[in-house]
Amino acid sequence: MSISAFLIALAVCFAVMGISIYFITKQLKQNRARDERIKAGELRLQEERAKRIESIQVIMQAVEADEKLTWSEAAIRVKNLLDQLSVDLSEHEHVQAIYAMEEGTQHIPTHEQWNELPLKARRKYRDEMEVLEVKHIDQLRQAKAYLLAYKFD
């Protein structure tokens, strides 16, 4: 093998190594960027989870302190937040009342539909909600205490 053939083979090897180093470096950068996106996504999920947990606690603290917040509305909101957290406490004796209240009010229109209802219909639905609240008030208070102390880990 001549010296020129050896030098050409050596140059080809260096070129292959250079190209390999370039692609490895590029792949490492892409991996780091993907890892950063994953960590940012996980952090965002943790923040959203913390916000939902805080919302549950705020609702539970406000339910009897704020006259505008009824147990019916609190139960609906808390049940939806628990669903978003993927926490099913429906079988837990202290929290079943929240689920019972939400289930008992599913047929009642909300938001814009509520505003479009005639006053007579609104009164009828409010009466239904009050009956449910009176029926479950002791269990709802237990649920409140339980959820305020519950560790959502």
Secondary structure, DSSP 4 states (H G I P E B T S, - for coil): --HHHHHHHHHHHHHHHHHHHHHHHHHHHHHHHHHHHHHHHHHHHHHHHHHHHHHHHHHHHHTTT-TTS-HHHHHHHHHHHHHHTT---TTSTTTHHHHHHHHHTTTS--HHHHHHS-HHHHHHHHHHHHHHHHHHHHHHHHHHHHHHH----
